[in-house]
Amino acid sequence: GDSSLCCIRSRNRLMLSTTAAFKDKMSKAGIQPVYVVEIHLSDSDRRYFSTTYIALSDLSVPIYPSISDVVGVASSIDIESRSVSIGEFHVHFLDDGVLRDLIKDNFIYGKKIVVKMGSTDLTAYSDFLNVAIGVSRDVVPSEGELDLEVADMLDLLQNKTIGPRYWLNGHPLEVMLDILKAAGVDASIYDASTLAWDSDLTRSHFLVSRYDAKLRGLDDPILSNGVSNDGESALGLIEELCELMWGSFSPDELGEFRYKPYLSTNAVDRDLSPDDVGPVEQLSTADPLYNSISMNVGSVTRRKKTEFIGRDRGIFRDTAIGFTQEDTAS
């Protein structure tokens, strides 16, 4: 079809900043790569581990050479819904007692884990490169090792829920910020400036409402008592708003969540392939072939007055609100 209708694939670009020393040392032949893993027990208590012994001039705390390997992290973004799937990586510790002592005295579930990469030739920790940030999820013992399982930072939102909450004529980004606050998400892990209504001027006029209307009788006013008394996933609601805004909410290389609008100029691929949309089936040989996209954007409950055995009785009916766009030229 028309390429202007298909410019929806985007892989978020990760801009990694490297120092001159990193480029110089890592470009030489025969280098020995080194991983350094930080476990953030608190804002003021960080523990450092590495895959080999190193001494760094700008790091005054000890670095324990207790890691045998770090298995890579991966995450992906859905090309249509803009939702980001959670990846994970594993840090394999030698079972030398260091991690066991740490676990014995500290609760490490849900703690921030930072992985940096460098080489034995680097003498400053500031020259090491951030390669992964996540949260600890589990420690699994194996032969001679302890496997620290680390989930993507999105795991912090995956397990957050909010109770009854409704919004009237709110900007989607401001609603997202309200969801984060309602879920008790630490404000230090997201950039609130990207959730301002004027951060994306192409969508600054968007408004959304979400509530359930209740009527006690035909002459009573419409009231709202909120929605979802059982609680809902904060991440699920945010992903729905991202789909509406045609953007994504995900952590950057430093582990800070940001809203990022889709920009076709930054997309690696801007067209859908047959693998993305599945097989094409012509339903009728008599009708013309064209692209048709339908979307439901909401629903409304209406009360219909009917007569039932001599008295009025209201019947509620749900009506979907949506639109269909057809491109016959394609």
N, C-alpha and C positions, 0 to 999 in steps of 0.2 A: 504494500500500500504506500501511500504518501509518506515520505520519510519524516515529515513534520509531525505525523501522528505517532511515530514509533521511537522518538528520541527519549527513551525512558530507562536505558540501562546505565548504571553508574557504579563503579567501584571506587570507594573513597580513597583518595590518594593520601598516603602517609608521608609527610615531609620530615625526613630525618636530618638533623643538623650534626655535622661532624666537624671536629677541630682539625687544624693543620697537622698536629702531632698524630692524630688517629689516621689520617690519610697517608702520612709519611710512613709510619710503622707498619700499617696493614698492607701496604703496597709492596713490601719487600718479600723476597722469596724465603721460604723456610720458616715463616713465623709460626708461633704456637698460640692459637686462639685461647682465650680465657673467658669463662663465664663467671660473673659475680652475681650472687643472689642476695637481695635484701629482704628480711622479714621484719615488717613494721609492727612491733608489738603495741606501740603507742606512738604519739607524735614525738616523744622525746626518747624513745627506746627502740633502736634499730639494731638488728643482728646481721652480720655479714658472713657469707660463705663463698667459696670459690672452687674451681675445678683443679687448681694447682696453687702452690705457694707463691704469693706475690707480696711485695712491700710497696705501699703507695704513700707519697709524701704528704698528700692533703687529706688523709683519712687516719685519724688518731686512734680509732677503735680496732681491736683485733679482727683479722679475717681468717676464718677456719677453712682449711683446704679439705672439706668433707664431701664435696659433690663429685660424682662420677660422670654425670651427663645431664643435659637439659633437652627434653624432647619438645619440638616446636609448637607454637600456638597458631590457631587458624580461626577465622570468623568470616561470615559472608553476609551480604545484604540482598534481600529479595528485590528483583528488578521492578516489580509492580507495586508491592505493598510498602516498600522501603524499610521493612522490619529487618533488624540485624539479628542473626542467629549467634548463639553463644558458642565460642570455641573454648579450648582448654589446652594447657600444657602441663608437663610433668617434670619435676625436679627430682633426680635420683641421688639420694644421699647415701654415702657409705655408712654402714651401721657401726660407727666407731664410738658411739655413746654420746656424741655432741648433740645431735638432734633429739635423742631420747631425753637427755637432761633438760633441754629447752621445753619439750612437751610436758615433762613432769611438773615443771614449775610455772608454766604459762598456758593460757588458753589461746590457741592459735587459729581456731576455726574463724573464717571470715576476715582474717587479717590481710592487709595489702602486701603483695609480693611483687618485687621489682627485679627484673633480670637485665643485666648489662653485659656487653661484650667488649673485649679488648684483646690485648696480647701481653706476653711477659716482658716485652720491650717498653711498654708504657709505664711511666713512673707516677702519673697523676690520675686520680680517680675521675676527675672532671673531664678527662679525655675519653673515658669509656662511653659506649653508645647504648642508649636505651633500646632494647629489642622486644620486651614484653612486660606488661603490667596486668596483674590479676588479683584474685582473692583466694586464699587457701580454702580448700573444701574438705580434704581428708588426707590422712597419712596411712599408707598401706604397707605392711612389712612384706619383704620377699627375701630370697636367699642372699644374705650378706648386705642387703640394702634396705632403705626405707624410701618409699615412693611418695613424695609430696604432690598431691593432685591440686592443680590450680585452675580455677575457672576464670573466664573472661570477666572484666569489671561489670558487665551487664548482669552478672549473677546477683549483684547488689539490688537490682531492681526486680529481678525475676521473682524474688520471694517477698516483695513488699505488697501489701494490700491496703486499700482505703475503704472506709465504711460509707454510709449514705452521703451522697454529695450530688449537687446539681448546679448547673451554670445557666445563666440567662444572658444572651447577647455578649458573650465573652470572646475575646480573640483566642484562637487555638493555642498560640504560644503562651499566653497568660494562663490559660486553663492548664497547660502542661506544667507550668511553674506551681500552680495551686495543687496539682496532684502530687508533685514531689514533696511539697511542704506537708500535705495531709498524710503522706506515707512515712514521714519522719526521716527522709533521706538527708544525710549530712550535706549542708550547703557547700562544704569545701570540695566536694567531688564533682560539682557541675558549674558551668559558666552561666550564671543567670542573665548576663547581658545578651546572650544569644537567644533568650526567650522573651525579649521585649517585643512588643507588637510592631515597632518600627525597625526591627533588625532585618526584616525582609520586605522591602518596599513594594515588591510585586504582589505581595499577599497581605499588605497592611490593612486592607479593607475587609478581610474575612471575619465573620462572626459565627459562633456556634451556640446552640442552646441544648440543654439536656435536662429533662425533668419528667416526672409523671404527674399528670393532672388527676385530681380526685374530685368527684362530685357526690355530695350526700343526698341531694335532691335536685329536682329540675330548676328550682329557683335559687339554689345555693351558689355562692361564687366558686370559681375553680381554684383549688388549693393544691400545693405540692408538698409532700412530706419527704422529699429526697428520693434517691434511687438506691437499689441494691442493699437491702438491710444485711445481707450476708457478707458483704465485702467483695471487692473486685481487684484484680491484678493491676498494680500501678503501671507496669510495663505494657500490659495489653491495652490499656486506655491511651497511653502515650503513643503506642504504635498506630492506633487508629487515627489519632490526630496527625501523626507524621504522614500517614497515607493521604489524608485530606490536604495537607500542606505541601505534599510532594517533596518531602525532605526526610532526614533521618536524625535520630538522637543516639549518639554513640560516643565512646571515649576516644580521645586522641592519644598520641604517643606518650603523654605524661599521665594518662589515666583519668583525665578530666572530661566529663560529659559535655558535649556541645550539640546544639541544633545546627544542622548543616542543610541548607536548601539545595535541591538538585540544580546543577548547572551543566547544560549540555556541552559547554566548552571545556569542562573538566572531566567529562566522561571518557573512559577508555574506549568503549563501544557505544554507539548511539543508535543502533538498529537491532530489532529483534531477529533472532535466527529461528529456523524451524524447530530447533530443540527447545526454544523458550516458550513457544506458543502451542506446541503439539501439532497433531495432524489437522489438516484443513479438510472439511467435509462439506460438499455442496448438497444442501438439503432439497433443492428443487431445481429441475432443469428448465422450468418455465420462468423463474424469477431471475433478475440480473444478479450478478455477483458483486458485492461491495462490502466495505468494512462498516460494522455497526457495533457501537459500544454502549452498553446500558449500565447505569449505576443508581443504586438506591442510596439516598443521602439521609433518610430519616423516616419516621412513621408518626402518625397522629391517631389518637383514639377519639372517635366521634360518638356522640350519644344520639340514637335515633328514637324518636317518640312513637310508640305504637299503642294500640288499644288491646287489652287482654282481659277478657271476662268482665267488661264493664268498668275497667279502670286503666289509667295510663301506666305503661311499664316501659322503662328505658332499656334499650339494648345497646351495648357498646360494640363498636366495630373498629378494627384497626385498618388504617389506610396507609399504604406505602407512598412515600414522596420520593420521586426520582426523575431522571431524564434519560433520553436516548439520543445519541449523536450518530448520524449516518453520513458517510462520505461516499456518495455514489460515484465520484470521479475516480476513486481508487479501485 
